[in-house]
């Protein structure tokens, strides 16, 4: 857990917020976000119906709307293995900055190709 964060859900909320903010900061306007946590997806898509951190919901929805083309999809954890492997490698290797933005690690291309072939 992160310091000052009280739950796994809160951790995932912060991570998603940071991802959206990073795309905006990097001026990447066309983004497809995929989340495997159904509760986070429901908070963002049906925010009036799901109790939760209202300030975060409003701020994150506003940020998503500021993207040129922003899309939010819910996917099962099994469909998000590349993202999981990237996250594990960041933690394992103590990477403080993005290393996938420029060519990425050697293993990443193979993972992406395998996941893409399994999806079709």
Backbone bond lengths (Angstrom), bond angles and torsions (degrees), N, CA, C in turn:
res aa  C-N    CA-C-N  psi(-1)  N-CA   C-N-CA  omega(-1)  CA-C   N-CA-C  phi
1 X - - - 1.456 - - 1.536 110.13 -
2 X 1.304 114.27 152.25 1.449 119.93 174.28 1.517 109.25 -77.11
3 X 1.304 115.96 155.76 1.455 120.92 177.21 1.529 109.66 -64.60
4 X 1.314 116.47 132.11 1.456 121.16 177.49 1.519 114.36 80.83
5 X 1.308 117.75 6.89 1.459 121.78 179.55 1.522 107.61 -108.86
6 X 1.326 116.01 131.38 1.459 118.91 -169.70 1.527 115.84 -97.27
7 X 1.324 118.19 -11.10 1.465 118.13 -177.16 1.524 111.12 -151.23
8 X 1.323 115.30 164.46 1.460 120.55 176.67 1.528 110.46 -64.29
9 X 1.336 116.85 -38.71 1.464 120.26 178.71 1.524 110.71 -62.17
10 X 1.319 116.81 -45.02 1.465 120.49 178.71 1.529 110.82 -61.47
11 X 1.320 116.86 -38.68 1.464 121.03 176.93 1.520 110.42 -61.68
12 X 1.320 117.35 -46.70 1.462 120.80 -179.95 1.524 111.76 -65.19
13 X 1.321 116.99 -35.47 1.464 121.37 176.63 1.522 110.06 -62.25
14 X 1.327 116.74 -46.84 1.471 120.48 178.97 1.521 111.36 -61.70
15 X 1.311 117.03 -43.93 1.461 121.10 -179.44 1.524 110.51 -61.12
16 X 1.320 117.06 -44.51 1.464 119.71 179.44 1.527 110.53 -63.59
17 X 1.320 116.91 -43.02 1.473 120.59 177.92 1.517 110.97 -58.25
18 X 1.324 116.41 -44.03 1.469 120.26 179.91 1.519 111.04 -63.47
19 X 1.328 116.98 -38.56 1.471 120.32 179.22 1.527 110.71 -63.27
20 X 1.325 116.86 -44.08 1.469 120.55 178.62 1.525 109.99 -63.63
21 X 1.327 116.61 -46.91 1.471 120.46 179.68 1.524 111.36 -61.45
22 X 1.326 117.46 -38.22 1.467 120.76 179.69 1.521 111.13 -63.35
23 X 1.319 117.61 -41.65 1.468 120.30 178.91 1.526 110.86 -63.46
24 X 1.325 116.14 -38.85 1.466 120.38 178.18 1.520 110.05 -67.61
25 X 1.339 117.22 -46.27 1.471 121.34 179.50 1.520 111.85 -60.74
26 X 1.331 116.84 -36.79 1.462 121.58 179.85 1.529 112.32 -82.56
27 X 1.338 115.30 -0.04 1.468 122.39 179.22 1.535 112.21 59.04
28 X 1.316 114.40 38.29 1.460 120.57 174.62 1.524 105.94 -95.44
29 X 1.309 116.32 107.64 1.456 120.84 -170.52 1.510 116.09 -90.20
30 X 1.317 117.31 -18.99 1.471 120.88 -178.50 1.527 108.53 -113.11
31 X 1.314 115.31 105.85 1.463 119.61 -173.00 1.528 110.24 -137.00
32 X 1.307 115.13 137.22 1.460 121.44 170.37 1.523 106.15 -110.72
33 X 1.312 116.31 116.56 1.461 121.57 176.61 1.519 108.01 -98.62
34 X 1.316 115.56 137.59 1.454 121.01 175.20 1.520 108.44 -124.20
35 X 1.313 115.50 128.01 1.461 120.39 177.36 1.524 108.39 -119.84
36 X 1.305 115.67 143.82 1.460 119.19 178.22 1.526 111.68 -105.61
37 X 1.321 116.49 0.58 1.459 120.44 175.44 1.529 107.75 -94.70
38 X 1.318 116.27 108.96 1.470 120.89 -175.29 1.528 111.75 -62.67
39 X 1.321 117.49 -33.39 1.466 119.82 -178.52 1.530 110.62 -65.47
40 X 1.327 117.44 -41.65 1.462 120.41 177.82 1.525 109.74 -64.29
41 X 1.308 116.73 -44.03 1.466 120.78 178.06 1.532 110.08 -57.34
42 X 1.331 116.95 -49.05 1.466 120.79 -179.57 1.523 111.97 -63.15
43 X 1.323 117.60 -37.09 1.466 120.32 177.79 1.525 111.17 -60.74
44 X 1.324 116.14 -39.80 1.461 119.95 -177.32 1.527 112.75 -80.42
45 X 1.301 117.86 -36.92 1.459 121.26 -176.93 1.527 111.87 -84.73
46 X 1.320 117.60 -39.79 1.468 122.46 -176.27 1.527 109.56 -122.04
47 X 1.324 116.87 50.29 1.465 120.12 -168.68 1.523 114.62 -60.25
48 X 1.313 120.01 -24.69 1.465 119.92 178.54 1.528 111.44 -71.99
49 X 1.342 116.22 -26.55 1.460 120.10 -172.98 1.526 113.71 -93.93
50 X 1.307 118.04 -11.75 1.461 120.69 -174.70 1.522 109.52 -114.67
51 X 1.329 117.38 120.36 1.464 117.64 176.02 1.523 109.93 -67.26
52 X 1.289 116.36 142.01 1.462 119.76 -178.96 1.515 110.42 171.70
53 X 1.288 116.18 -171.18 1.470 121.18 -177.85 1.531 111.29 -71.15
54 X 1.316 116.64 93.54 1.467 122.69 -173.83 1.529 113.24 -57.90
55 X 1.327 117.23 -41.68 1.471 119.77 -178.92 1.530 110.21 -60.21
56 X 1.324 116.80 -44.67 1.460 120.62 179.13 1.517 110.81 -62.66
57 X 1.328 116.71 -43.09 1.459 120.70 -179.08 1.524 110.31 -59.61
58 X 1.319 116.86 -49.84 1.470 120.88 -178.92 1.524 111.34 -62.15
59 X 1.315 117.12 -46.07 1.467 120.77 -178.04 1.533 111.32 -64.49
60 X 1.313 116.79 -43.27 1.462 120.41 -178.30 1.525 111.24 -70.30
61 X 1.330 117.90 -40.45 1.472 120.48 176.46 1.524 110.21 -61.43
62 X 1.326 117.01 -42.79 1.464 121.15 178.32 1.533 110.03 -61.19
63 X 1.316 116.69 -43.45 1.467 120.78 179.05 1.525 110.93 -62.90
64 X 1.317 117.22 -43.40 1.468 120.53 178.14 1.527 111.13 -60.86
65 X 1.329 116.49 -39.59 1.466 120.59 -179.88 1.521 112.41 -69.13
66 X 1.334 117.23 -22.39 1.464 119.92 -179.45 1.530 112.41 -77.87
67 X 1.324 116.91 -11.85 1.463 120.26 176.14 1.528 109.32 -74.04
68 X 1.314 116.59 148.01 1.466 120.72 178.33 1.532 110.34 -57.35
69 X 1.303 115.61 -52.32 1.461 121.87 174.73 1.519 106.43 -136.10
70 X 1.300 115.78 108.95 1.453 119.87 178.88 1.512 109.42 -121.06
71 X 1.296 116.13 136.09 1.456 120.85 -177.93 1.527 107.56 -135.02
72 X 1.308 115.63 139.10 1.456 120.57 178.30 1.519 108.46 -122.82
73 X 1.318 115.94 121.79 1.465 121.84 179.91 1.516 109.74 -120.92
74 X 1.327 115.20 145.94 1.453 120.32 170.21 1.517 107.48 -96.67
75 X 1.328 116.46 132.69 1.461 122.03 177.29 1.524 108.44 -134.59
76 X 1.301 116.16 156.89 1.460 119.07 176.45 1.529 109.10 -71.38
77 X 1.294 116.39 159.07 1.470 121.14 178.95 1.520 111.54 -57.31
78 X 1.322 116.52 -35.82 1.463 120.49 -179.33 1.529 111.74 -63.02
79 X 1.324 116.92 -27.78 1.473 121.01 -179.38 1.522 112.33 -85.87
80 X 1.304 116.94 -0.92 1.460 120.54 -175.80 1.529 111.28 -120.03
81 X 1.324 117.28 31.78 1.460 121.36 -175.24 1.524 113.48 -65.75
82 X 1.335 118.24 -35.35 1.468 119.87 179.57 1.523 109.65 -62.01
83 X 1.325 116.75 -45.54 1.466 120.00 179.02 1.527 110.81 -61.79
84 X 1.314 116.73 -40.43 1.462 120.91 178.88 1.524 111.13 -63.88
85 X 1.322 117.16 -43.06 1.470 120.54 179.13 1.528 111.52 -65.21
86 X 1.324 117.41 -38.34 1.469 120.40 176.10 1.522 109.39 -61.98
87 X 1.329 116.93 -47.44 1.465 120.75 -179.40 1.529 111.46 -60.59
88 X 1.328 116.88 -43.44 1.470 120.22 178.67 1.528 111.19 -61.67
89 X 1.333 116.65 -41.26 1.465 119.24 -178.29 1.523 111.28 -69.00
90 X 1.323 117.11 -33.70 1.465 120.47 177.28 1.524 109.85 -63.52
91 X 1.329 116.26 -45.09 1.466 120.24 179.88 1.526 110.50 -68.41
92 X 1.315 116.77 -47.94 1.468 121.65 -177.70 1.526 111.61 -59.95
93 X 1.335 116.51 -45.11 1.463 121.23 -175.23 1.526 113.43 -92.93
94 X 1.328 116.44 4.01 1.475 123.03 178.42 1.527 111.91 52.91
95 X 1.301 115.33 49.55 1.467 120.48 179.62 1.524 108.86 -85.40
96 X 1.320 115.68 125.81 1.462 120.74 -177.47 1.526 112.38 -96.07
97 X 1.311 117.64 -15.16 1.458 121.04 179.61 1.519 108.84 -130.06
98 X 1.318 114.63 160.22 1.460 119.10 -178.26 1.512 111.01 -61.69
99 X 1.306 115.85 133.54 1.453 120.00 175.85 1.523 110.46 -120.28
100 X 1.314 117.65 5.90 1.456 120.21 177.14 1.524 111.94 -99.31
101 X 1.327 117.24 -10.09 1.462 120.30 -177.28 1.522 111.91 -66.89
102 X 1.316 118.04 -35.40 1.463 121.16 -179.54 1.517 109.48 -117.34
103 X 1.295 116.93 100.40 1.459 126.28 177.90 1.529 114.26 66.35
104 X 1.269 119.49 -30.23 1.454 121.02 176.58 1.516 113.54 71.44
105 X 1.321 116.30 175.48 1.460 120.16 179.05 1.529 110.67 -71.04
106 X 1.301 116.01 160.25 1.463 122.45 -176.37 1.531 111.81 -58.43
107 X 1.314 117.72 -42.15 1.456 121.42 -175.04 1.524 113.24 -70.39
108 X 1.345 117.88 -19.97 1.460 120.87 -172.14 1.529 112.98 -65.68
109 X 1.314 117.28 -43.13 1.467 120.45 -177.89 1.530 111.48 -59.34
110 X 1.325 116.41 -40.79 1.464 120.98 178.87 1.525 110.80 -63.60
111 X 1.335 116.77 -43.80 1.466 121.09 179.51 1.527 111.03 -62.14
112 X 1.326 116.05 -44.80 1.464 120.10 -178.81 1.528 110.25 -63.59
113 X 1.321 116.86 -44.41 1.469 120.62 179.88 1.527 110.95 -61.97
114 X 1.329 117.14 -42.37 1.464 120.68 -179.96 1.529 110.47 -64.93
115 X 1.345 116.78 -44.90 1.459 119.92 -179.61 1.529 110.81 -64.20
116 X 1.322 117.13 -39.07 1.469 120.77 179.13 1.527 111.07 -65.10
117 X 1.324 117.02 -40.29 1.470 119.48 -179.57 1.525 111.41 -69.69
118 X 1.318 117.16 -31.97 1.463 120.68 178.36 1.521 111.47 -72.72
119 X 1.336 116.77 -26.01 1.462 121.17 -178.17 1.522 112.23 -77.73
120 X 1.326 116.36 -19.65 1.472 118.61 -177.44 1.504 112.38 -99.66
